[in-house]
Amino acid sequence: QATGGRLEATFTPGSTPVPRPVLQISGMPDGKPLITVEGRHVERSTRLKDGPLLVELPLRLTRPTQVNIRIQ
């Protein structure tokens, strides 16, 4: 859950890699999300009708990975 217009987090998989993880983030204000994964821009996101933001990460999560989301 976000507490404002910005979220920075590091996601660490367990012993099994996670292919194309999807994040559901609540608490972000309305607006266009700017999403990066370790500096690479991510295009795919969807805002659900009740407010949460869904973000599909275009990678196979095999190690700790930095994700940044900012609402513009």
Secondary structure, 3 states (H helix, E strand, C coil): CCCCCEEEEEECCCCCCEECCEEEECCCCCCCEEEEECCEEECCEEECCCCCEEEECCCEECCCEEEEEEEC
